[in-house]
Amino acid sequence: MGKQKFPEAEKRLFLRVFVCMKCGAKIRADFSKIRAGKVKCRKCKSKQLRAIHKERKV
């Protein structure tokens, strides 16, 4: 049997979470602000962010 996924955990781990494409830092922000370019990475100040992957790629 596979793991059960709880909706509360899914929300906490993946909702509004983005990853910096340069340094890999995780940032929680609204999608509209990411698209508008208003959010920067705290570590490297880059604006290149992507949504976090929900499943591990093999």
PDB file of N, CA, C, O and CB in Angstrom:
ATOM      1  N   MET A   1       0.821  -1.183   0.000  1.00  0.00           N
ATOM      2  CA  MET A   1       0.000   0.000   0.000  1.00  0.00           C
ATOM      3  C   MET A   1       0.865   1.246   0.000  1.00  0.00           C
ATOM      4  O   MET A   1       1.881   1.310   0.693  1.00  0.00           O
ATOM      5  CB  MET A   1      -0.934  -0.002   1.193  1.00  0.00           C
ATOM      6  N   GLY A   2       0.460   2.227  -0.776  1.00  0.00           N
ATOM      7  CA  GLY A   2       1.212   3.474  -0.869  1.00  0.00           C
ATOM      8  C   GLY A   2       0.906   4.408   0.285  1.00  0.00           C
ATOM      9  O   GLY A   2       0.015   4.170   1.100  1.00  0.00           O
ATOM     10  N   LYS A   3       1.665   5.456   0.319  1.00  0.00           N
ATOM     11  CA  LYS A   3       1.461   6.453   1.364  1.00  0.00           C
ATOM     12  C   LYS A   3       0.194   7.249   1.088  1.00  0.00           C
ATOM     13  O   LYS A   3      -0.122   7.564  -0.059  1.00  0.00           O
ATOM     14  CB  LYS A   3       2.675   7.393   1.465  1.00  0.00           C
ATOM     15  N   GLN A   4      -0.525   7.570   2.158  1.00  0.00           N
ATOM     16  CA  GLN A   4      -1.669   8.448   2.013  1.00  0.00           C
ATOM     17  C   GLN A   4      -1.182   9.880   2.084  1.00  0.00           C
ATOM     18  O   GLN A   4      -0.280  10.197   2.859  1.00  0.00           O
ATOM     19  CB  GLN A   4      -2.738   8.167   3.096  1.00  0.00           C
ATOM     20  N   LYS A   5      -1.770  10.738   1.287  1.00  0.00           N
ATOM     21  CA  LYS A   5      -1.405  12.144   1.302  1.00  0.00           C
ATOM     22  C   LYS A   5      -2.531  12.936   1.940  1.00  0.00           C
ATOM     23  O   LYS A   5      -3.670  12.901   1.475  1.00  0.00           O
ATOM     24  CB  LYS A   5      -1.104  12.660  -0.125  1.00  0.00           C
ATOM     25  N   PHE A   6      -2.209  13.640   2.993  1.00  0.00           N
ATOM     26  CA  PHE A   6      -3.200  14.442   3.685  1.00  0.00           C
ATOM     27  C   PHE A   6      -3.308  15.806   3.013  1.00  0.00           C
ATOM     28  O   PHE A   6      -2.292  16.403   2.657  1.00  0.00           O
ATOM     29  CB  PHE A   6      -2.841  14.591   5.179  1.00  0.00           C
ATOM     30  N   PRO A   7      -4.522  16.302   2.837  1.00  0.00           N
ATOM     31  CA  PRO A   7      -4.683  17.605   2.182  1.00  0.00           C
ATOM     32  C   PRO A   7      -4.024  18.740   2.960  1.00  0.00           C
ATOM     33  O   PRO A   7      -3.538  19.702   2.363  1.00  0.00           O
ATOM     34  CB  PRO A   7      -6.153  17.911   1.996  1.00  0.00           C
ATOM     35  N   GLU A   8      -4.004  18.633   4.295  1.00  0.00           N
ATOM     36  CA  GLU A   8      -3.375  19.678   5.107  1.00  0.00           C
ATOM     37  C   GLU A   8      -1.866  19.724   4.849  1.00  0.00           C
ATOM     38  O   GLU A   8      -1.272  20.798   4.745  1.00  0.00           O
ATOM     39  CB  GLU A   8      -3.655  19.438   6.609  1.00  0.00           C
ATOM     40  N   ALA A   9      -1.265  18.548   4.749  1.00  0.00           N
ATOM     41  CA  ALA A   9       0.174  18.477   4.499  1.00  0.00           C
ATOM     42  C   ALA A   9       0.514  18.948   3.092  1.00  0.00           C
ATOM     43  O   ALA A   9       1.499  19.658   2.892  1.00  0.00           O
ATOM     44  CB  ALA A   9       0.681  17.051   4.708  1.00  0.00           C
ATOM     45  N   GLU A  10      -0.298  18.557   2.124  1.00  0.00           N
ATOM     46  CA  GLU A  10      -0.092  19.003   0.738  1.00  0.00           C
ATOM     47  C   GLU A  10      -0.120  20.526   0.658  1.00  0.00           C
ATOM     48  O   GLU A  10       0.713  21.144  -0.004  1.00  0.00           O
ATOM     49  CB  GLU A  10      -1.168  18.401  -0.197  1.00  0.00           C
ATOM     50  N   LYS A  11      -1.090  21.113   1.343  1.00  0.00           N
ATOM     51  CA  LYS A  11      -1.235  22.561   1.343  1.00  0.00           C
ATOM     52  C   LYS A  11      -0.012  23.231   1.957  1.00  0.00           C
ATOM     53  O   LYS A  11       0.505  24.208   1.416  1.00  0.00           O
ATOM     54  CB  LYS A  11      -2.496  22.969   2.100  1.00  0.00           C
ATOM     55  N   ARG A  12       0.443  22.706   3.077  1.00  0.00           N
ATOM     56  CA  ARG A  12       1.573  23.295   3.791  1.00  0.00           C
ATOM     57  C   ARG A  12       2.868  23.165   2.983  1.00  0.00           C
ATOM     58  O   ARG A  12       3.680  24.090   2.965  1.00  0.00           O
ATOM     59  CB  ARG A  12       1.739  22.630   5.163  1.00  0.00           C
ATOM     60  N   LEU A  13       3.063  22.041   2.325  1.00  0.00           N
ATOM     61  CA  LEU A  13       4.320  21.789   1.621  1.00  0.00           C
ATOM     62  C   LEU A  13       4.394  22.425   0.236  1.00  0.00           C
ATOM     63  O   LEU A  13       5.473  22.834  -0.193  1.00  0.00           O
ATOM     64  CB  LEU A  13       4.530  20.319   1.493  1.00  0.00           C
ATOM     65  N   PHE A  14       3.261  22.516  -0.474  1.00  0.00           N
ATOM     66  CA  PHE A  14       3.316  22.896  -1.883  1.00  0.00           C
ATOM     67  C   PHE A  14       2.577  24.166  -2.256  1.00  0.00           C
ATOM     68  O   PHE A  14       2.841  24.722  -3.322  1.00  0.00           O
ATOM     69  CB  PHE A  14       2.787  21.806  -2.686  1.00  0.00           C
ATOM     70  N   LEU A  15       1.657  24.653  -1.424  1.00  0.00           N
ATOM     71  CA  LEU A  15       0.855  25.816  -1.792  1.00  0.00           C
ATOM     72  C   LEU A  15       1.677  27.088  -1.659  1.00  0.00           C
ATOM     73  O   LEU A  15       2.194  27.382  -0.582  1.00  0.00           O
ATOM     74  CB  LEU A  15      -0.409  25.904  -0.921  1.00  0.00           C
ATOM     75  N   ARG A  16       1.803  27.844  -2.742  1.00  0.00           N
ATOM     76  CA  ARG A  16       2.522  29.125  -2.779  1.00  0.00           C
ATOM     77  C   ARG A  16       4.003  28.988  -2.427  1.00  0.00           C
ATOM     78  O   ARG A  16       4.598  29.940  -1.923  1.00  0.00           O
ATOM     79  CB  ARG A  16       1.869  30.107  -1.828  1.00  0.00           C
ATOM     80  N   VAL A  17       4.620  27.811  -2.684  1.00  0.00           N
ATOM     81  CA  VAL A  17       6.043  27.628  -2.404  1.00  0.00           C
ATOM     82  C   VAL A  17       6.793  27.627  -3.733  1.00  0.00           C
ATOM     83  O   VAL A  17       6.434  26.910  -4.667  1.00  0.00           O
ATOM     84  CB  VAL A  17       6.305  26.300  -1.604  1.00  0.00           C
ATOM     85  N   PHE A  18       7.834  28.439  -3.796  1.00  0.00           N
ATOM     86  CA  PHE A  18       8.645  28.559  -5.006  1.00  0.00           C
ATOM     87  C   PHE A  18      10.104  28.311  -4.641  1.00  0.00           C
ATOM     88  O   PHE A  18      10.510  28.496  -3.494  1.00  0.00           O
ATOM     89  CB  PHE A  18       8.466  29.962  -5.672  1.00  0.00           C
ATOM     90  N   VAL A  19      10.887  27.889  -5.633  1.00  0.00           N
ATOM     91  CA  VAL A  19      12.291  27.567  -5.436  1.00  0.00           C
ATOM     92  C   VAL A  19      13.126  28.459  -6.347  1.00  0.00           C
ATOM     93  O   VAL A  19      12.803  28.644  -7.520  1.00  0.00           O
ATOM     94  CB  VAL A  19      12.569  26.062  -5.718  1.00  0.00           C
ATOM     95  N   CYS A  20      14.199  29.006  -5.794  1.00  0.00           N
ATOM     96  CA  CYS A  20      15.128  29.814  -6.581  1.00  0.00           C
ATOM     97  C   CYS A  20      15.868  28.889  -7.545  1.00  0.00           C
ATOM     98  O   CYS A  20      16.335  27.819  -7.154  1.00  0.00           O
ATOM     99  CB  CYS A  20      16.133  30.591  -5.658  1.00  0.00           C
ATOM    100  N   MET A  21      15.971  29.302  -8.791  1.00  0.00           N
ATOM    101  CA  MET A  21      16.623  28.464  -9.791  1.00  0.00           C
ATOM    102  C   MET A  21      18.137  28.581  -9.734  1.00  0.00           C
ATOM    103  O   MET A  21      18.831  27.774 -10.352  1.00  0.00           O
ATOM    104  CB  MET A  21      16.134  28.827 -11.174  1.00  0.00           C
ATOM    105  N   LYS A  22      18.668  29.555  -9.017  1.00  0.00           N
ATOM    106  CA  LYS A  22      20.119  29.706  -8.906  1.00  0.00           C
ATOM    107  C   LYS A  22      20.680  29.013  -7.669  1.00  0.00           C
ATOM    108  O   LYS A  22      21.654  28.265  -7.760  1.00  0.00           O
ATOM    109  CB  LYS A  22      20.488  31.176  -8.876  1.00  0.00           C
ATOM    110  N   CYS A  23      20.057  29.265  -6.496  1.00  0.00           N
ATOM    111  CA  CYS A  23      20.642  28.736  -5.262  1.00  0.00           C
ATOM    112  C   CYS A  23      19.796  27.661  -4.595  1.00  0.00           C
ATOM    113  O   CYS A  23      20.280  26.998  -3.678  1.00  0.00           O
ATOM    114  CB  CYS A  23      20.865  29.852  -4.295  1.00  0.00           C
ATOM    115  N   GLY A  24      18.544  27.463  -5.022  1.00  0.00           N
ATOM    116  CA  GLY A  24      17.720  26.398  -4.475  1.00  0.00           C
ATOM    117  C   GLY A  24      16.969  26.745  -3.201  1.00  0.00           C
ATOM    118  O   GLY A  24      16.396  25.855  -2.572  1.00  0.00           O
ATOM    119  N   ALA A  25      16.953  28.001  -2.804  1.00  0.00           N
ATOM    120  CA  ALA A  25      16.237  28.412  -1.591  1.00  0.00           C
ATOM    121  C   ALA A  25      14.737  28.357  -1.834  1.00  0.00           C
ATOM    122  O   ALA A  25      14.260  28.629  -2.936  1.00  0.00           O
ATOM    123  CB  ALA A  25      16.660  29.836  -1.154  1.00  0.00           C
ATOM    124  N   LYS A  26      13.995  27.996  -0.777  1.00  0.00           N
ATOM    125  CA  LYS A  26      12.542  27.949  -0.872  1.00  0.00           C
ATOM    126  C   LYS A  26      11.952  29.254  -0.354  1.00  0.00           C
ATOM    127  O   LYS A  26      12.383  29.783   0.671  1.00  0.00           O
ATOM    128  CB  LYS A  26      11.978  26.746  -0.085  1.00  0.00           C
ATOM    129  N   ILE A  27      10.954  29.767  -1.081  1.00  0.00           N
ATOM    130  CA  ILE A  27      10.325  31.037  -0.744  1.00  0.00           C
ATOM    131  C   ILE A  27       8.814  30.855  -0.867  1.00  0.00           C
ATOM    132  O   ILE A  27       8.333  30.276  -1.841  1.00  0.00           O
ATOM    133  CB  ILE A  27      10.841  32.197  -1.672  1.00  0.00           C
ATOM    134  N   ARG A  28       8.071  31.345   0.116  1.00  0.00           N
ATOM    135  CA  ARG A  28       6.614  31.301   0.064  1.00  0.00           C
ATOM    136  C   ARG A  28       6.103  32.682  -0.327  1.00  0.00           C
ATOM    137  O   ARG A  28       6.365  33.665   0.366  1.00  0.00           O
ATOM    138  CB  ARG A  28       6.010  30.846   1.430  1.00  0.00           C
ATOM    139  N   ALA A  29       5.367  32.753  -1.449  1.00  0.00           N
ATOM    140  CA  ALA A  29       4.850  34.033  -1.936  1.00  0.00           C
ATOM    141  C   ALA A  29       3.640  33.776  -2.828  1.00  0.00           C
ATOM    142  O   ALA A  29       3.385  32.643  -3.237  1.00  0.00           O
ATOM    143  CB  ALA A  29       5.949  34.824  -2.709  1.00  0.00           C
ATOM    144  N   ASP A  30       2.910  34.829  -3.120  1.00  0.00           N
ATOM    145  CA  ASP A  30       1.761  34.724  -4.013  1.00  0.00           C
ATOM    146  C   ASP A  30       2.225  34.589  -5.459  1.00  0.00           C
ATOM    147  O   ASP A  30       3.229  35.177  -5.862  1.00  0.00           O
ATOM    148  CB  ASP A  30       0.838  35.948  -3.856  1.00  0.00           C
ATOM    149  N   PHE A  31       1.477  33.805  -6.231  1.00  0.00           N
ATOM    150  CA  PHE A  31       1.823  33.560  -7.622  1.00  0.00           C
ATOM    151  C   PHE A  31       1.800  34.845  -8.437  1.00  0.00           C
ATOM    152  O   PHE A  31       2.637  35.038  -9.319  1.00  0.00           O
ATOM    153  CB  PHE A  31       0.876  32.543  -8.228  1.00  0.00           C
ATOM    154  N   SER A  32       0.846  35.725  -8.148  1.00  0.00           N
ATOM    155  CA  SER A  32       0.745  36.972  -8.911  1.00  0.00           C
ATOM    156  C   SER A  32       1.972  37.855  -8.691  1.00  0.00           C
ATOM    157  O   SER A  32       2.426  38.513  -9.628  1.00  0.00           O
ATOM    158  CB  SER A  32      -0.528  37.736  -8.520  1.00  0.00           C
ATOM    159  N   LYS A  33       2.517  37.883  -7.477  1.00  0.00           N
ATOM    160  CA  LYS A  33       3.711  38.676  -7.206  1.00  0.00           C
ATOM    161  C   LYS A  33       4.938  38.071  -7.870  1.00  0.00           C
ATOM    162  O   LYS A  33       5.825  38.800  -8.313  1.00  0.00           O
ATOM    163  CB  LYS A  33       3.938  38.798  -5.704  1.00  0.00           C
ATOM    164  N   ILE A  34       4.999  36.740  -7.946  1.00  0.00           N
ATOM    165  CA  ILE A  34       6.107  36.068  -8.636  1.00  0.00           C
ATOM    166  C   ILE A  34       6.071  36.430 -10.118  1.00  0.00           C
ATOM    167  O   ILE A  34       7.096  36.776 -10.704  1.00  0.00           O
ATOM    168  CB  ILE A  34       6.029  34.519  -8.446  1.00  0.00           C
ATOM    169  N   ARG A  35       4.875  36.348 -10.723  1.00  0.00           N
ATOM    170  CA  ARG A  35       4.732  36.665 -12.152  1.00  0.00           C
ATOM    171  C   ARG A  35       5.075  38.118 -12.449  1.00  0.00           C
ATOM    172  O   ARG A  35       5.632  38.424 -13.503  1.00  0.00           O
ATOM    173  CB  ARG A  35       3.310  36.370 -12.618  1.00  0.00           C
ATOM    174  N   ALA A  36       4.745  39.010 -11.527  1.00  0.00           N
ATOM    175  CA  ALA A  36       5.011  40.432 -11.728  1.00  0.00           C
ATOM    176  C   ALA A  36       6.477  40.776 -11.490  1.00  0.00           C
ATOM    177  O   ALA A  36       6.903  41.883 -11.820  1.00  0.00           O
ATOM    178  CB  ALA A  36       4.131  41.263 -10.809  1.00  0.00           C
ATOM    179  N   GLY A  37       7.259  39.858 -10.926  1.00  0.00           N
ATOM    180  CA  GLY A  37       8.675  40.106 -10.676  1.00  0.00           C
ATOM    181  C   GLY A  37       8.936  40.921  -9.429  1.00  0.00           C
ATOM    182  O   GLY A  37       9.986  41.553  -9.314  1.00  0.00           O
ATOM    183  N   LYS A  38       8.002  40.921  -8.492  1.00  0.00           N
ATOM    184  CA  LYS A  38       8.156  41.710  -7.271  1.00  0.00           C
ATOM    185  C   LYS A  38       8.889  40.969  -6.160  1.00  0.00           C
ATOM    186  O   LYS A  38       9.302  41.578  -5.174  1.00  0.00           O
ATOM    187  CB  LYS A  38       6.808  42.138  -6.775  1.00  0.00           C
ATOM    188  N   VAL A  39       9.053  39.649  -6.316  1.00  0.00           N
ATOM    189  CA  VAL A  39       9.667  38.844  -5.263  1.00  0.00           C
ATOM    190  C   VAL A  39      11.073  38.441  -5.682  1.00  0.00           C
ATOM    191  O   VAL A  39      11.296  38.009  -6.813  1.00  0.00           O
ATOM    192  CB  VAL A  39       8.812  37.593  -4.954  1.00  0.00           C
ATOM    193  N   LYS A  40      12.026  38.587  -4.749  1.00  0.00           N
ATOM    194  CA  LYS A  40      13.414  38.196  -4.990  1.00  0.00           C
ATOM    195  C   LYS A  40      13.815  37.121  -3.988  1.00  0.00           C
ATOM    196  O   LYS A  40      13.212  36.997  -2.922  1.00  0.00           O
ATOM    197  CB  LYS A  40      14.366  39.421  -4.891  1.00  0.00           C
ATOM    198  N   CYS A  41      14.825  36.355  -4.337  1.00  0.00           N
ATOM    199  CA  CYS A  41      15.388  35.364  -3.428  1.00  0.00           C
ATOM    200  C   CYS A  41      16.100  36.092  -2.289  1.00  0.00           C
ATOM    201  O   CYS A  41      16.781  37.094  -2.509  1.00  0.00           O
ATOM    202  CB  CYS A  41      16.366  34.404  -4.178  1.00  0.00           C
ATOM    203  N   ARG A  42      15.936  35.579  -1.073  1.00  0.00           N
ATOM    204  CA  ARG A  42      16.583  36.210   0.082  1.00  0.00           C
ATOM    205  C   ARG A  42      18.091  35.980   0.092  1.00  0.00           C
ATOM    206  O   ARG A  42      18.850  36.809   0.595  1.00  0.00           O
ATOM    207  CB  ARG A  42      15.976  35.682   1.374  1.00  0.00           C
ATOM    208  N   LYS A  43      18.520  34.847  -0.466  1.00  0.00           N
ATOM    209  CA  LYS A  43      19.943  34.508  -0.402  1.00  0.00           C
ATOM    210  C   LYS A  43      20.765  35.162  -1.512  1.00  0.00           C
ATOM    211  O   LYS A  43      21.801  35.774  -1.251  1.00  0.00           O
ATOM    212  CB  LYS A  43      20.112  33.012  -0.469  1.00  0.00           C
ATOM    213  N   CYS A  44      20.293  35.024  -2.754  1.00  0.00           N
ATOM    214  CA  CYS A  44      21.118  35.493  -3.876  1.00  0.00           C
ATOM    215  C   CYS A  44      20.509  36.666  -4.638  1.00  0.00           C
ATOM    216  O   CYS A  44      21.104  37.138  -5.607  1.00  0.00           O
ATOM    217  CB  CYS A  44      21.357  34.361  -4.831  1.00  0.00           C
ATOM    218  N   LYS A  45      19.345  37.145  -4.227  1.00  0.00           N
ATOM    219  CA  LYS A  45      18.669  38.306  -4.828  1.00  0.00           C
ATOM    220  C   LYS A  45      18.218  38.082  -6.271  1.00  0.00           C
ATOM    221  O   LYS A  45      17.972  39.045  -6.998  1.00  0.00           O
ATOM    222  CB  LYS A  45      19.585  39.496  -4.783  1.00  0.00           C
ATOM    223  N   SER A  46      18.109  36.834  -6.686  1.00  0.00           N
ATOM    224  CA  SER A  46      17.665  36.516  -8.035  1.00  0.00           C
ATOM    225  C   SER A  46      16.141  36.586  -8.101  1.00  0.00           C
ATOM    226  O   SER A  46      15.461  36.384  -7.095  1.00  0.00           O
ATOM    227  CB  SER A  46      18.170  35.117  -8.464  1.00  0.00           C
ATOM    228  N   LYS A  47      15.609  36.874  -9.290  1.00  0.00           N
ATOM    229  CA  LYS A  47      14.166  36.885  -9.496  1.00  0.00           C
ATOM    230  C   LYS A  47      13.704  35.656 -10.274  1.00  0.00           C
ATOM    231  O   LYS A  47      12.533  35.560 -10.640  1.00  0.00           O
ATOM    232  CB  LYS A  47      13.748  38.154 -10.229  1.00  0.00           C
ATOM    233  N   GLN A  48      14.606  34.727 -10.527  1.00  0.00           N
ATOM    234  CA  GLN A  48      14.279  33.516 -11.271  1.00  0.00           C
ATOM    235  C   GLN A  48      13.766  32.461 -10.298  1.00  0.00           C
ATOM    236  O   GLN A  48      14.549  31.757  -9.660  1.00  0.00           O
ATOM    237  CB  GLN A  48      15.515  32.991 -12.058  1.00  0.00           C
ATOM    238  N   LEU A  49      12.447  32.358 -10.192  1.00  0.00           N
ATOM    239  CA  LEU A  49      11.824  31.416  -9.273  1.00  0.00           C
ATOM    240  C   LEU A  49      10.921  30.476 -10.050  1.00  0.00           C
ATOM    241  O   LEU A  49      10.352  30.857 -11.073  1.00  0.00           O
ATOM    242  CB  LEU A  49      11.028  32.154  -8.176  1.00  0.00           C
ATOM    243  N   ARG A  50      10.792  29.255  -9.569  1.00  0.00           N
ATOM    244  CA  ARG A  50       9.900  28.270 -10.180  1.00  0.00           C
ATOM    245  C   ARG A  50       9.063  27.637  -9.079  1.00  0.00           C
ATOM    246  O   ARG A  50       9.436  27.678  -7.906  1.00  0.00           O
ATOM    247  CB  ARG A  50      10.704  27.183 -10.971  1.00  0.00           C
ATOM    248  N   ALA A  51       7.942  27.058  -9.455  1.00  0.00           N
ATOM    249  CA  ALA A  51       7.095  26.362  -8.486  1.00  0.00           C
ATOM    250  C   ALA A  51       7.802  25.085  -8.045  1.00  0.00           C
ATOM    251  O   ALA A  51       8.539  24.477  -8.821  1.00  0.00           O
ATOM    252  CB  ALA A  51       5.689  26.039  -9.091  1.00  0.00           C
ATOM    253  N   ILE A  52       7.577  24.685  -6.807  1.00  0.00           N
ATOM    254  CA  ILE A  52       8.210  23.481  -6.280  1.00  0.00           C
ATOM    255  C   ILE A  52       7.564  22.257  -6.931  1.00  0.00           C
ATOM    256  O   ILE A  52       6.357  22.251  -7.171  1.00  0.00           O
ATOM    257  CB  ILE A  52       8.086  23.417  -4.725  1.00  0.00           C
ATOM    258  N   HIS A  53       8.354  21.227  -7.215  1.00  0.00           N
ATOM    259  CA  HIS A  53       7.830  19.994  -7.810  1.00  0.00           C
ATOM    260  C   HIS A  53       7.107  19.189  -6.742  1.00  0.00           C
ATOM    261  O   HIS A  53       7.606  19.030  -5.628  1.00  0.00           O
ATOM    262  CB  HIS A  53       8.969  19.154  -8.451  1.00  0.00           C
ATOM    263  N   LYS A  54       5.931  18.681  -7.087  1.00  0.00           N
ATOM    264  CA  LYS A  54       5.144  17.915  -6.113  1.00  0.00           C
ATOM    265  C   LYS A  54       5.622  16.482  -5.987  1.00  0.00           C
ATOM    266  O   LYS A  54       5.442  15.864  -4.938  1.00  0.00           O
ATOM    267  CB  LYS A  54       3.682  17.927  -6.498  1.00  0.00           C
ATOM    268  N   GLU A  55       6.226  15.941  -7.035  1.00  0.00           N
ATOM    269  CA  GLU A  55       6.733  14.567  -6.985  1.00  0.00           C
ATOM    270  C   GLU A  55       8.189  14.572  -7.392  1.00  0.00           C
ATOM    271  O   GLU A  55       8.619  15.367  -8.228  1.00  0.00           O
ATOM    272  CB  GLU A  55       5.908  13.621  -7.903  1.00  0.00           C
ATOM    273  N   ARG A  56       8.924  13.688  -6.798  1.00  0.00           N
ATOM    274  CA  ARG A  56      10.358  13.569  -7.084  1.00  0.00           C
ATOM    275  C   ARG A  56      10.551  12.960  -8.451  1.00  0.00           C
ATOM    276  O   ARG A  56       9.945  11.937  -8.771  1.00  0.00           O
ATOM    277  CB  ARG A  56      11.074  12.721  -6.011  1.00  0.00           C
ATOM    278  N   LYS A  57      11.394  13.581  -9.265  1.00  0.00           N
ATOM    279  CA  LYS A  57      11.693  13.053 -10.600  1.00  0.00           C
ATOM    280  C   LYS A  57      12.795  11.999 -10.479  1.00  0.00           C
ATOM    281  O   LYS A  57      13.757  12.182  -9.733  1.00  0.00           O
ATOM    282  CB  LYS A  57      12.125  14.201 -11.578  1.00  0.00           C
ATOM    283  N   VAL A  58      12.650  10.912 -11.207  1.00  0.00           N
ATOM    284  CA  VAL A  58      13.651   9.839 -11.138  1.00  0.00           C
ATOM    285  C   VAL A  58      14.427   9.769 -12.417  1.00  0.00           C
ATOM    286  O   VAL A  58      15.317   8.929 -12.554  1.00  0.00           O
ATOM    287  CB  VAL A  58      12.996   8.491 -10.851  1.00  0.00           C
TER     288      VAL A  58
END
